Amino acid sequence: MKTPVFVRQSDGVDAGLVTAAGELNVIATAQPGVDLGDVTLTAGVNNIGDVDVLIGGAVATANAGANGASVQRMTLATDDELNDDADATRIALEIIDDWDETNRAAVNPIAGQIGIAGGTGVDGATVPRVTLATNVGLPAGANNIGDVDVLTLPALPAGANNIGDVDVVTLPGALTGLAEDAAHITGDVGVEALAVHTDLASTLTGANGEYAPLVATRLGAVRTAIQPEAYIDSLGAYYLVVTAFTTVTTVGAAEIQPVAAQGVNNSIVLIDWIVSTDTAINAQFESDDSDAGITVQVFLSANGGWTSDHAAAWGETADNQALKLDVSAAATVSVQVRYFVR
């Protein structure tokens, strides 16, 4: 049998020493007759022992861990300035939480545009503009910045300066080239023509129709070719005069051909001739096939001859026909003619 122990409180009320849970029931007083609720702790660093903070009847949880009944709730004070934007702050934090390699910090650096274009491509609304800083020059060295149209060239510094290979499309100012068949105007200027020095005449071009330089001797004189005799007609056209010679012994009346046909659109123009024969004959120059006489018919005596030294063209064959001498009988005939092809 247990005997209860009784104590007397300062207010004169008896109470059990032990609670129903078996705990010692102690009432602390500052002085006799003063309840605990009236006691004020002494100012200063006072230690009243370890105190367990209860949350919903359980001791508060410390350190990292999962949410639970013993985890303290935290909230913003109602007068905190962030309280009105709490939802916006939460949404912003959720967006940041969603950033990954497919959507890195979805920031739009170009106003009104979603994202910027990457890789090569054409200009567009999402392509950032790039410009050179005005205080930064191009790096030295062999840097290629692509094709550049130069609108104005600055003045070249004095001295032997090399600006590289330059293709000149149009000569400036007075150096502008002159058009073909343009009339001469006083004060016209041009580019100096230079000749190539060569001691021996040689071929300087590879094919017909190619450009060729002028050729000069070591003294600077322009080399020219001595042309054979030429014929200039009334219109000023220039023709090369050719001499042909043949000797033929005929067995009867025949046509002797000193000059063959010269091809389509070409005729033979007879200037002068020498004809000799060992037998008396009648002779006449004519155009082949057509038998049209270019000269009159003349009578030549045996061992006689026929000459003409004419300053102008005497007669002309038809197009693409040979020049022939028609003789009336068998004879040994020599023919020399001077002609040009037109």
BAKOL-715850 format. One record per atom (N, C-alpha, C): x, z, y; residue in three letters. Coordinates in steps of 0.1 Angstrom, whole numbers, padded with zeros to 4 digits, always signed. Atoms other than C-alpha are relative to their C-alpha. Layout:
% BAKOL-715850
XZYALA
...
This chain:
% BAKOL-715850
+0008+0000-0012MET
+0000+0000+0000MET
+0009+0000+0012MET
-0008+0000-0013LYS
+0014-0010+0034LYS
-0007+0007+0011LYS
+0006-0008-0010THR
+0009+0012+0063THR
+0003-0007+0013THR
-0002+0007-0012PRO
+0003-0006+0096PRO
+0006+0009+0011PRO
-0007-0007-0011VAL
+0024+0003+0126VAL
-0007-0003+0013VAL
+0007+0003-0012PHE
+0007+0006+0159PHE
+0009+0004+0012PHE
-0007-0002-0012VAL
+0022+0004+0194VAL
-0010+0001+0011VAL
+0009-0001-0011ARG
+0006+0013+0227ARG
+0005-0009+0011ARG
-0003+0009-0011GLN
+0006-0014+0254GLN
-0001+0008+0013GLN
+0000-0007-0012SER
+0010-0006+0290SER
-0014+0002+0006SER
+0014-0001-0005ASP
-0027-0012+0296ASP
-0008+0009-0008ASP
+0007-0011+0007GLY
-0036+0014+0271GLY
-0008-0006-0012GLY
+0008+0006+0011VAL
-0050-0011+0245VAL
+0009+0000-0013VAL
-0008+0000+0012ASP
-0038-0006+0209ASP
-0001-0014-0007ASP
+0000+0014+0006ALA
-0028-0038+0190ALA
+0009+0001-0012ALA
-0009+0000+0011GLY
-0012-0046+0157GLY
+0013-0005+0003GLY
-0014+0005-0002LEU
+0025-0051+0156LEU
+0003-0014-0005LEU
-0002+0013+0007VAL
+0022-0081+0134VAL
-0012-0009+0002VAL
+0012+0009-0001THR
+0000-0112+0140THR
-0005-0003-0014THR
+0006+0004+0013ALA
-0022-0127+0113ALA
+0010-0009-0008ALA
-0010+0008+0007ALA
+0007-0151+0106ALA
+0012+0007-0004ALA
-0011-0008+0004GLY
+0030-0122+0100GLY
+0011+0000+0010GLY
-0010-0001-0011GLU
+0049-0126+0133GLU
-0001+0012+0008GLU
+0000-0012-0008LEU
+0060-0096+0153LEU
-0006-0003+0014LEU
+0007+0002-0012ASN
+0037-0093+0183ASN
+0006+0009+0010ASN
-0008-0007-0010VAL
+0059-0084+0213VAL
-0005-0004+0013VAL
+0004+0003-0014ILE
+0048-0081+0249ILE
+0011+0005+0008ILE
-0011-0003-0009ALA
+0076-0083+0274ALA
-0005+0004+0013ALA
+0004-0004-0014THR
+0072-0065+0307THR
+0012+0002+0008THR
-0011-0003-0009ALA
+0093-0063+0337ALA
+0001+0015+0003ALA
+0000-0015-0002GLN
+0083-0027+0341GLN
-0013+0005-0006GLN
+0012-0006+0006PRO
+0057-0004+0326PRO
-0012-0003+0009PRO
+0012+0002-0007GLY
+0022-0014+0335GLY
-0002-0014+0005GLY
+0000+0014-0006VAL
+0030-0052+0344VAL
-0001-0009-0011VAL
+0002+0010+0011ASP
+0017-0080+0322ASP
+0011-0011+0001ASP
-0010+0011+0001LEU
+0040-0109+0311LEU
-0003-0011+0010LEU
+0004+0011-0009GLY
+0020-0134+0332GLY
+0004+0003+0014GLY
-0004-0004-0014ASP
+0031-0114+0363ASP
+0015+0000+0001ASP
-0015-0002+0000VAL
+0068-0115+0354VAL
+0006-0013+0006VAL
-0008+0012-0005THR
+0091-0139+0374THR
+0014+0001-0004THR
-0014+0001+0005LEU
+0124-0150+0359LEU
+0009+0002+0012LEU
-0011-0002-0011THR
+0154-0139+0379THR
+0006-0013+0003THR
-0007+0012-0004ALA
+0169-0167+0399ALA
+0014+0000-0005ALA
-0014+0001+0005GLY
+0201-0181+0386GLY
+0000-0007-0013GLY
-0001+0006+0013VAL
+0214-0195+0354VAL
-0004+0010-0011VAL
+0005-0010+0010ASN
+0192-0175+0330ASN
-0003-0008-0013ASN
+0003+0006+0013ASN
+0190-0183+0294ASN
-0010+0008-0007ASN
+0010-0008+0007ILE
+0158-0173+0277ILE
-0001-0004-0014ILE
+0000+0004+0014GLY
+0168-0188+0244GLY
-0004-0014-0003GLY
+0005+0014+0004ASP
+0160-0220+0225ASP
-0015-0001+0001ASP
+0014+0002-0002VAL
+0126-0234+0234VAL
-0004-0013-0007VAL
+0005+0012+0006ASP
+0108-0259+0212ASP
-0011-0006+0008ASP
+0010+0007-0007VAL
+0088-0285+0232VAL
-0010-0006-0010VAL
+0010+0005+0010LEU
+0056-0293+0213LEU
-0008-0011+0006LEU
+0008+0012-0004ILE
+0038-0327+0215ILE
-0011-0001-0011ILE
+0011+0001+0010GLY
+0004-0327+0198GLY
+0002+0010-0011GLY
-0002-0010+0010GLY
+0014-0296+0179GLY
+0013-0002-0008GLY
-0012+0002+0007ALA
+0047-0311+0167ALA
+0012+0000+0009ALA
-0012-0001-0008VAL
+0082-0307+0179VAL
+0004-0014+0005VAL
-0003+0013-0006ALA
+0093-0336+0203ALA
+0012-0006-0008ALA
-0010+0007+0007THR
+0115-0363+0186THR
+0011-0005+0010THR
-0011+0004-0009ALA
+0150-0371+0200ALA
+0007-0011-0007ALA
-0008+0011+0005ASN
+0175-0399+0195ASN
-0008-0013-0003ASN
+0006+0013+0002ALA
+0167-0436+0186ALA
-0009+0001-0013ALA
+0009+0000+0012GLY
+0139-0443+0161GLY
-0013-0007+0003GLY
+0013+0006-0001ALA
+0104-0456+0156ALA
-0010+0008+0008ALA
+0010-0007-0008ASN
+0074-0448+0177ASN
-0009+0009-0009ASN
+0007-0010+0008GLY
+0053-0418+0165GLY
-0007+0010+0009GLY
+0008-0010-0007ALA
+0031-0389+0174ALA
+0008+0010+0008ALA
-0009-0009-0006SER
+0061-0368+0184SER
+0009-0006+0011SER
-0008+0007-0010VAL
+0076-0394+0207VAL
-0007+0001+0014VAL
+0006-0002-0014GLN
+0071-0387+0244GLN
-0004-0013+0006GLN
+0005+0012-0007ARG
+0050-0412+0264ARG
+0006-0001+0013ARG
-0006+0002-0014MET
+0067-0427+0295MET
-0009-0010+0007MET
+0008+0009-0008THR
+0048-0443+0323THR
+0005+0000+0014THR
-0004+0001-0014LEU
+0053-0454+0359LEU
-0009+0009+0008LEU
+0009-0008-0009ALA
+0040-0430+0386ALA
-0009-0009+0007ALA
+0010+0008-0006THR
+0009-0442+0402THR
+0003-0004+0014THR
-0004+0003-0014ASP
+0026-0442+0436ASP
+0013-0008+0000ASP
-0013+0009+0001ASP
+0056-0463+0423ASP
-0004-0014+0005ASP
+0003+0014-0005GLU
+0058-0497+0441GLU
+0000-0010-0010GLU
+0000+0010+0011LEU
+0063-0515+0408LEU
-0013+0000-0007LEU
+0012-0002+0008ASN
+0030-0503+0395ASN
-0010-0012+0002ASN
+0009+0011-0003ASP
+0010-0531+0412ASP
+0004-0013-0008ASP
-0005+0013+0007ASP
+0032-0558+0395ASP
+0004+0003-0014ASP
-0004-0004+0014ALA
+0034-0541+0361ALA
-0002-0012-0009ALA
+0003+0011+0009ASP
+0017-0570+0344ASP
+0010-0012+0001ASP
-0009+0011-0003ALA
+0039-0596+0361ALA
+0014+0003-0006ALA
-0013-0004+0006THR
+0070-0576+0351THR
+0000-0001-0015THR
+0000+0001+0015ARG
+0059-0574+0315ARG
+0000-0015-0004ARG
+0000+0015+0004ILE
+0052-0612+0314ILE
+0013-0006+0001ILE
-0014+0005-0002ALA
+0086-0619+0329ALA
+0009+0004-0011ALA
-0009-0005+0010LEU
+0103-0597+0304LEU
-0003-0007-0014LEU
+0003+0007+0013GLU
+0084-0614+0275GLU
+0005-0014+0000GLU
-0006+0014-0001ILE
+0095-0649+0288ILE
+0015+0001-0003ILE
-0014-0001+0003ILE
+0131-0637+0288ILE
+0003+0002-0014ILE
-0002-0003+0014ASP
+0127-0624+0253ASP
-0002-0012-0008ASP
+0003+0013+0008ASP
+0115-0659+0242ASP
+0011-0010+0002ASP
-0010+0010-0002TRP
+0146-0677+0255TRP
+0008-0002-0012TRP
-0008+0003+0012ASP
+0166-0694+0228ASP
+0008-0013+0003ASP
-0008+0012-0002GLU
+0188-0725+0223GLU
-0009-0012+0004GLU
+0009+0011-0003THR
+0157-0748+0227THR
-0006+0001+0014THR
+0006-0002-0013ASN
+0147-0733+0260ASN
+0008+0010+0008ASN
-0009-0009-0006ARG
+0176-0717+0278ARG
-0005+0003+0015ARG
+0004-0004-0014ALA
+0163-0698+0309ALA
-0007-0011+0007ALA
+0007+0011-0005ALA
+0137-0722+0318ALA
-0001+0000+0016ALA
-0001+0000-0015VAL
+0148-0726+0355VAL
+0000-0014+0005VAL
+0002+0013-0005ASN
+0139-0756+0375ASN
+0009-0001+0013ASN
-0009+0001-0012PRO
+0169-0764+0399PRO
-0005-0010+0010PRO
+0005+0010-0009ILE
+0150-0794+0414ILE
-0014+0004+0003ILE
+0014-0005-0004ALA
+0119-0784+0434ALA
-0010-0010-0005ALA
+0012+0008+0005GLY
+0087-0796+0418GLY
+0003-0008-0013GLY
-0003+0007+0012GLN
+0104-0809+0387GLN
+0003+0010-0012GLN
-0002-0008+0011ILE
+0105-0795+0352ILE
+0013-0004-0007ILE
-0012+0004+0007GLY
+0141-0795+0339GLY
+0008-0011+0007GLY
-0008+0011-0006ILE
+0169-0820+0347ILE
+0004-0009-0012ILE
-0003+0010+0011ALA
+0179-0851+0328ALA
+0015+0002-0004ALA
-0014-0001+0005GLY
+0210-0850+0306GLY
+0005-0013-0006GLY
-0006+0012+0006GLY
+0233-0876+0292GLY
+0000-0012+0010GLY
+0000+0012-0008THR
+0237-0912+0305THR
-0014-0005+0002THR
+0013+0005-0003GLY
+0208-0930+0321GLY
-0001-0005+0014GLY
+0002+0006-0013VAL
+0193-0944+0352VAL
-0005+0012+0010VAL
+0004-0010-0010ASP
+0184-0926+0385ASP
-0015+0003-0002ASP
+0014-0004+0001GLY
+0152-0906+0385GLY
-0002+0013+0007GLY
+0004-0012-0007ALA
+0133-0876+0399ALA
+0007+0013-0005ALA
-0006-0012+0007THR
+0150-0852+0374THR
+0015-0001-0001THR
-0014+0002+0000VAL
+0185-0865+0380VAL
+0006+0006+0013VAL
-0006-0006-0012PRO
+0206-0843+0403PRO
+0008-0010+0009PRO
-0009+0008-0008ARG
+0222-0859+0433ARG
+0014+0006+0001ARG
-0014-0004+0000VAL
+0260-0858+0433VAL
+0007-0007+0012VAL
-0007+0006-0011THR
+0281-0864+0464THR
+0014+0007+0001THR
-0014-0005-0002LEU
+0318-0859+0473LEU
+0000+0009+0012LEU
-0002-0009-0012ALA
+0327-0831+0496ALA
+0008-0007+0010ALA
-0007+0007-0010THR
+0339-0843+0529THR
+0014+0004+0002THR
-0013-0005-0002ASN
+0370-0822+0528ASN
+0009-0001-0013ASN
-0007+0002+0013VAL
+0381-0833+0493VAL
+0003-0015-0002VAL
-0003+0014+0002GLY
+0400-0866+0488GLY
+0001-0003-0014GLY
-0001+0004+0014LEU
+0403-0886+0457LEU
+0014+0005-0006LEU
-0013-0004+0006PRO
+0430-0873+0433PRO
+0010-0012-0001PRO
-0010+0011+0001ALA
+0463-0892+0433ALA
+0002-0005-0014ALA
-0003+0006+0013GLY
+0473-0915+0405GLY
-0009-0012-0003GLY
+0007+0012+0004ALA
+0457-0943+0385ALA
-0014+0004-0004ALA
+0014-0004+0002ASN
+0421-0931+0389ASN
-0009-0012+0002ASN
+0009+0011-0001ASN
+0393-0956+0383ASN
-0014+0006+0003ASN
+0013-0005-0003ILE
+0361-0948+0401ILE
-0011-0011+0000ILE
+0010+0011+0002GLY
+0344-0981+0391GLY
+0001-0011+0011GLY
+0000+0011-0009ASP
+0336-1012+0411ASP
-0005+0005+0014ASP
+0003-0005-0014VAL
+0336-1005+0449VAL
-0001-0012+0009VAL
+0001+0010-0010ASP
+0324-1028+0476ASP
+0005+0006+0013ASP
-0006-0004-0013VAL
+0346-1024+0507VAL
-0006-0007+0011VAL
+0006+0007-0011LEU
+0326-1031+0538LEU
+0010-0002+0012LEU
-0010+0002-0011THR
+0354-1025+0563THR
+0013+0006-0004THR
-0013-0004+0004LEU
+0391-1022+0557LEU
+0007+0006+0013LEU
-0007-0006-0012PRO
+0411-0998+0580PRO
+0012-0008+0002PRO
-0012+0007-0004ALA
+0441-1011+0598ALA
+0012+0004-0009ALA
-0011-0003+0009LEU
+0471-1014+0575LEU
+0012+0006+0008LEU
-0012-0005-0007PRO
+0501-0993+0584PRO
+0011-0010+0001PRO
-0011+0009-0002ALA
+0532-1010+0597ALA
+0009+0001-0012ALA
-0010+0000+0011GLY
+0558-1020+0571GLY
-0004-0009-0012GLY
+0003+0007+0012ALA
+0559-1036+0537ALA
-0009+0008-0009ALA
+0010-0007+0008ASN
+0527-1022+0522ASN
-0006-0009-0010ASN
+0007+0008+0011ASN
+0512-1034+0489ASN
-0013+0007-0003ASN
+0013-0005+0003ILE
+0475-1030+0485ILE
-0005-0005-0013ILE
+0004+0005+0013GLY
+0475-1047+0451GLY
-0006-0014+0001GLY
+0005+0014+0001ASP
+0459-1079+0440ASP
-0014+0000+0006ASP
+0013+0000-0008VAL
+0430-1089+0463VAL
-0005-0015-0001VAL
+0006+0013+0000ASP
+0406-1118+0457ASP
-0007-0002+0014ASP
+0006+0003-0013VAL
+0397-1133+0491VAL
-0011-0010-0001VAL
+0011+0009+0002VAL
+0362-1148+0490VAL
-0002-0008+0013VAL
+0002+0007-0013THR
+0360-1157+0527THR
+0012+0004+0009THR
-0010-0004-0009LEU
+0389-1159+0551LEU
-0006+0004+0013LEU
+0006-0005-0012PRO
+0383-1140+0583PRO
+0004-0008+0012PRO
-0003+0007-0013GLY
+0381-1155+0618GLY
+0004-0014-0001GLY
-0005+0014-0001ALA
+0402-1185+0625ALA
+0006-0005-0013ALA
-0006+0004+0013LEU
+0415-1186+0589LEU
-0011-0006-0009LEU
+0011+0006+0008THR
+0381-1198+0576THR
+0004-0014-0004THR
-0003+0013+0004GLY
+0386-1229+0555GLY
-0009-0010+0006GLY
+0008+0011-0006LEU
+0374-1263+0567LEU
-0007-0007-0011LEU
+0008+0007+0010ALA
+0347-1281+0548ALA
+0004-0015-0001ALA
-0003+0014+0002GLU
+0352-1315+0533GLU
-0008-0009+0010GLU
+0006+0010-0009ASP
+0345-1344+0557ASP
-0003+0006+0014ASP
+0003-0006-0013ALA
+0342-1319+0586ALA
+0009-0007+0011ALA
-0007+0006-0011ALA
+0352-1333+0620ALA
+0011+0009+0006ALA
-0011-0008-0006HIS
+0385-1321+0636HIS
-0005+0005+0014HIS
+0002-0006-0013ILE
+0381-1297+0665ILE
+0013+0006+0005ILE
-0012-0005-0006THR
+0408-1288+0689THR
+0002+0015-0002THR
-0002-0015+0003GLY
+0423-1254+0679GLY
-0002+0004-0014GLY
+0002-0004+0014ASP
+0415-1256+0642ASP
+0013+0005-0006ASP
-0012-0005+0007VAL
+0439-1236+0621VAL
-0002-0001-0015VAL
+0001+0001+0015GLY
+0447-1237+0584GLY
+0011+0008-0006GLY
-0010-0007+0008VAL
+0468-1222+0557VAL
+0012-0010-0003VAL
-0012+0009+0002GLU
+0504-1237+0554GLU
+0000-0004-0014GLU
-0001+0006+0013ALA
+0508-1261+0525ALA
+0015+0001-0003ALA
-0014+0000+0004LEU
+0540-1255+0506LEU
+0003-0010-0011LEU
-0004+0010+0010ALA
+0559-1280+0484ALA
+0009+0006-0010ALA
-0009-0005+0010VAL
+0578-1274+0452VAL
+0012-0008+0000VAL
-0013+0007+0001HIS
+0615-1283+0452HIS
+0003-0004-0014HIS
-0004+0005+0013THR
+0625-1304+0423THR
+0010-0012+0002THR
-0010+0011-0002ASP
+0657-1326+0420ASP
-0004-0012-0007ASP
+0004+0011+0008LEU
+0641-1348+0394LEU
-0015-0001-0001LEU
+0015+0002+0001ALA
+0606-1362+0394ALA
-0004+0003-0014ALA
+0005-0005+0013SER
+0586-1346+0367SER
-0015+0002+0001SER
+0015-0003+0000THR
+0550-1341+0356THR
-0003+0014+0002THR
+0003-0014-0003LEU
+0537-1309+0371LEU
-0015+0004-0004LEU
+0014-0003+0005THR
+0501-1312+0357THR
-0001-0004-0014THR
+0001+0003+0014GLY
+0489-1313+0322GLY
-0010-0010-0004GLY
+0011+0009+0003ALA
+0458-1335+0324ALA
-0005-0006+0013ALA
+0006+0007-0011ASN
+0440-1359+0346ASN
-0011+0009+0007ASN
+0010-0008-0007GLY
+0419-1342+0373GLY
+0005+0014+0004GLY
-0005-0013-0003GLU
+0441-1311+0376GLU
+0006+0000+0014GLU
-0007-0001-0012TYR
+0454-1298+0409TYR
+0015-0001-0002TYR
-0015+0001+0001ALA
+0491-1305+0416ALA
+0006+0003+0014ALA
-0007-0003-0012PRO
+0515-1292+0442PRO
+0007-0012+0006PRO
-0009+0010-0005LEU
+0534-1314+0466LEU
+0014+0003-0005LEU
-0014-0001+0006VAL
+0570-1321+0454VAL
+0010-0004+0011VAL
-0010+0002-0011ALA
+0600-1319+0478ALA
+0014-0001-0006ALA
-0014+0001+0004THR
+0637-1327+0476THR
+0006+0013+0005THR
-0007-0013-0005ARG
+0663-1299+0483ARG
+0001+0000+0015ARG
+0000+0001-0015LEU
+0663-1311+0519LEU
-0014+0003+0006LEU
+0013-0003-0005GLY
+0626-1304+0522GLY
-0009-0013+0002GLY
+0008+0012-0001ALA
+0615-1341+0522ALA
-0010-0001-0011ALA
+0010+0002+0010VAL
+0583-1348+0504VAL
+0003-0012-0009VAL
-0002+0012+0009ARG
+0588-1370+0473ARG
-0012-0009+0000ARG
+0011+0009+0001THR
+0567-1401+0473THR
+0004-0011-0010THR
-0003+0011+0010ALA
+0564-1429+0447ALA
-0001-0013+0008ALA
+0001+0013-0006ILE
+0572-1464+0457ILE
-0010-0008-0008ILE
+0010+0007+0006GLN
+0541-1483+0449GLN
+0003-0015-0001GLN
-0001+0015+0000PRO
+0540-1519+0437PRO
-0008-0006+0011PRO
+0008+0007-0010GLU
+0525-1545+0458GLU
-0014+0003-0001GLU
+0014-0004-0001ALA
+0490-1537+0469ALA
-0008-0010+0008ALA
+0009+0009-0007TYR
+0460-1557+0481TYR
-0010+0009+0007TYR
+0010-0007-0007ILE
+0437-1543+0508ILE
-0010-0010+0004ILE
+0010+0010-0004ASP
+0404-1560+0512ASP
-0006+0003+0013ASP
+0005-0001-0014SER
+0383-1564+0543SER
-0007+0014+0003SER
+0006-0013-0002LEU
+0366-1530+0537LEU
+0011+0012+0000LEU
-0011-0010+0000GLY
+0400-1512+0535GLY
+0002+0006-0014GLY
-0003-0005+0013ALA
+0399-1507+0497ALA
+0013-0005-0005ALA
-0014+0002+0005TYR
+0433-1505+0480TYR
+0000-0004-0014TYR
-0001+0005+0014TYR
+0441-1525+0449TYR
+0014-0003-0004TYR
-0013+0003+0005LEU
+0472-1527+0428LEU
+0001-0014-0005LEU
-0002+0014+0003VAL
+0485-1562+0425VAL
+0009-0001-0013VAL
-0007+0002+0013VAL
+0497-1573+0390VAL
+0004-0014-0002VAL
-0005+0014+0003THR
+0518-1603+0379THR
+0000-0002-0015THR
+0001+0003+0014ALA
+0511-1619+0346ALA
+0007-0014-0002ALA
-0007+0013+0003PHE
+0531-1648+0329PHE
-0002-0003-0014PHE
+0001+0005+0014THR
+0526-1669+0298THR
+0004-0015+0000THR
-0003+0014+0002THR
+0538-1702+0284THR
-0007-0004-0013THR
+0008+0004+0012VAL
+0515-1721+0259VAL
+0002-0015-0002VAL
+0000+0014+0003THR
+0519-1754+0241THR
-0013-0003-0007THR
+0013+0003+0006THR
+0485-1769+0234THR
+0001-0013-0008THR
+0000+0012+0009VAL
+0476-1796+0208VAL
-0011-0009+0005VAL
+0010+0008-0006GLY
+0449-1810+0230GLY
-0006+0008+0012GLY
+0007-0007-0011ALA
+0425-1800+0257ALA
-0002+0015-0005ALA
+0000-0014+0004ALA
+0425-1762+0257ALA
-0002+0009+0012ALA
+0001-0011-0011GLU
+0419-1729+0277GLU
+0012+0010-0002GLU
-0011-0009+0001ILE
+0451-1709+0283ILE
-0004+0013+0008ILE
+0004-0012-0005GLN
+0445-1672+0289GLN
+0011+0009+0005GLN
-0011-0008-0006PRO
+0470-1655+0313PRO
-0004+0015+0001PRO
+0004-0014-0002VAL
+0449-1623+0318VAL
-0013+0002-0008VAL
+0012-0003+0008ALA
+0424-1607+0293ALA
-0010+0007+0008ALA
+0011-0007-0006ALA
+0391-1593+0302ALA
+0003+0015+0002ALA
-0004-0013-0004GLN
+0394-1558+0319GLN
-0011+0011-0003GLN
+0010-0010+0003GLY
+0363-1541+0306GLY
-0013+0000+0008GLY
+0013+0000-0007VAL
+0327-1534+0317VAL
+0002+0004+0015VAL
+0000-0003-0015ASN
+0322-1534+0355ASN
+0013-0003+0006ASN
-0013+0004-0006ASN
+0357-1548+0361ASN
+0001-0016+0000ASN
-0003+0014-0001SER
+0365-1583+0373SER
+0014-0002+0004SER
-0014+0004-0004ILE
+0398-1602+0379ILE
-0001-0008+0012ILE
+0000+0007-0013VAL
+0405-1613+0414VAL
+0014-0008+0001VAL
-0012+0008-0001LEU
+0431-1642+0416LEU
+0005-0001+0014LEU
-0006+0001-0013ILE
+0455-1641+0445ILE
+0008-0013+0002ILE
-0008+0012+0000ASP
+0481-1668+0438ASP
+0005-0003-0013ASP
-0004+0004+0013TRP
+0497-1687+0410TRP
+0011-0011+0001TRP
-0010+0011+0002ILE
+0525-1711+0397ILE
-0003-0006-0014ILE
+0003+0007+0013VAL
+0517-1737+0370VAL
+0010-0012-0001VAL
-0008+0012+0002SER
+0541-1762+0355SER
-0004-0006-0013SER
+0004+0007+0012THR
+0536-1789+0328THR
+0010-0011-0003THR
-0010+0011+0004ASP
+0557-1814+0308ASP
-0008-0013-0001ASP
+0009+0012+0002THR
+0527-1838+0305THR
-0010+0000+0011THR
+0010+0001-0010ALA
+0503-1851+0330ALA
-0013+0005-0005ALA
+0013-0007+0004ILE
+0471-1830+0329ILE
-0008+0002+0013ILE
+0009-0006-0010ASN
+0441-1819+0349ASN
-0001+0015-0003ASN
+0000-0015+0002ALA
+0440-1781+0354ALA
-0009+0007+0010ALA
+0009-0008-0009GLN
+0416-1756+0368GLN
-0002+0014-0005GLN
+0002-0014+0004PHE
+0413-1717+0368PHE
-0015+0002-0001PHE
+0014-0002+0001GLU
+0380-1705+0356GLU
-0003+0014-0007GLU
+0005-0013+0006SER
+0360-1674+0344SER
-0004-0003-0015SER
+0003+0002+0014ASP
+0359-1672+0306ASP
-0015+0000-0003ASP
+0013+0001+0005ASP
+0327-1680+0287ASP
-0010-0007+0010ASP
+0009+0007-0009SER
+0309-1691+0319SER
+0004-0014+0004SER
-0006+0013-0004ASP
+0333-1720+0325ASP
-0002-0003+0015ASP
+0002+0002-0015ALA
+0326-1714+0362ALA
+0014-0001+0006ALA
-0013+0002-0006GLY
+0355-1727+0382GLY
+0003+0010+0011GLY
-0005-0009-0011ILE
+0375-1702+0403ILE
+0007-0008+0011ILE
-0007+0009-0009THR
+0396-1730+0418THR
-0006-0014-0002THR
+0004+0014+0002VAL
+0391-1767+0422VAL
+0009-0005-0011VAL
-0008+0007+0010GLN
+0404-1790+0395GLN
+0011-0009+0007GLN
-0011+0007-0006VAL
+0438-1805+0403VAL
+0007-0009-0011VAL
-0007+0009+0010PHE
+0458-1834+0387PHE
+0015+0003+0002PHE
-0015-0003+0000LEU
+0494-1825+0377LEU
+0007-0012-0008LEU
-0008+0010+0006SER
+0519-1852+0369SER
+0009+0006-0010SER
-0010-0005+0010ALA
+0544-1850+0340ALA
+0012+0007+0007ALA
-0011-0008-0005ASN
+0571-1824+0347ASN
-0003+0004+0015ASN
+0004-0004-0013GLY
+0551-1815+0378GLY
-0005+0015+0000GLY
+0005-0014-0001GLY
+0536-1782+0390GLY
-0010+0002+0011GLY
+0011-0004-0010TRP
+0509-1764+0411TRP
+0003+0014+0004TRP
-0002-0014-0005THR
+0515-1734+0433THR
-0009+0003+0011THR
+0009-0005-0011SER
+0495-1713+0457SER
+0006+0013+0005SER
-0004-0013-0006ASP
+0508-1685+0480ASP
-0010+0004+0010ASP
+0012-0002-0009HIS
+0475-1673+0494HIS
+0000+0015+0005HIS
-0001-0013-0005ALA
+0473-1643+0516ALA
-0013+0008-0004ALA
+0013-0006+0004ALA
+0437-1635+0506ALA
-0004-0003-0014ALA
+0005+0003+0013ALA
+0419-1634+0473ALA
-0006-0014-0001ALA
+0004+0014+0001TRP
+0413-1669+0460TRP
-0014-0001-0007TRP
+0012+0000+0008GLY
+0386-1663+0434GLY
-0001+0011-0009GLY
+0002-0012+0009GLU
+0371-1638+0410GLU
-0008-0004-0012GLU
+0008+0002+0012THR
+0359-1638+0374THR
-0013+0008+0000THR
+0012-0008+0002ALA
+0326-1626+0362ALA
+0004+0014-0006ALA
-0002-0013+0005ASP
+0322-1590+0351ASP
+0005+0000-0015ASP
-0005-0002+0013ASN
+0343-1582+0320ASN
+0003-0014-0007ASN
-0004+0013+0006GLN
+0355-1618+0315GLN
+0015-0003+0004GLN
-0014+0003-0002ALA
+0391-1631+0311ALA
+0002-0011+0010ALA
-0004+0010-0009LEU
+0409-1653+0336LEU
+0007-0011-0009LEU
-0005+0011+0008LYS
+0417-1687+0320LYS
+0004-0012+0008LYS
-0003+0013-0006LEU
+0434-1720+0329LEU
-0004-0011-0010LEU
+0006+0011+0008ASP
+0415-1750+0316ASP
+0009-0013+0002ASP
-0009+0012+0000VAL
+0439-1780+0307VAL
-0007-0011-0007VAL
+0007+0011+0006SER
+0427-1815+0298SER
+0006-0007-0011SER
-0007+0007+0011ALA
+0453-1826+0273ALA
+0011+0009-0006ALA
-0011-0007+0007ALA
+0480-1815+0249ALA
+0012+0000+0009ALA
-0012-0001-0009ALA
+0510-1802+0269ALA
+0006+0014-0002ALA
-0007-0013-0001THR
+0535-1774+0272THR
-0002+0005+0014THR
+0004-0005-0014VAL
+0522-1753+0302VAL
+0005+0014+0001VAL
-0004-0014-0004SER
+0537-1723+0319SER
-0008+0004+0011SER
+0009-0005-0011VAL
+0515-1701+0340VAL
+0004+0014+0004VAL
-0003-0013-0006GLN
+0523-1672+0363GLN
-0011+0003+0011GLN
+0010-0003-0009VAL
+0495-1654+0382VAL
+0002+0014+0006VAL
+0001-0013-0007ARG
+0492-1625+0407ARG
-0015+0003+0002ARG
+0014-0003-0001TYR
+0459-1607+0406TYR
-0002+0016+0001TYR
+0004-0014+0001PHE
+0441-1573+0409PHE
-0013+0001-0006PHE
+0013-0003+0007VAL
+0412-1557+0391VAL
-0009+0007+0009VAL
+0010-0006-0009ARG
+0381-1548+0410ARG
-0013+0004-0009ARG
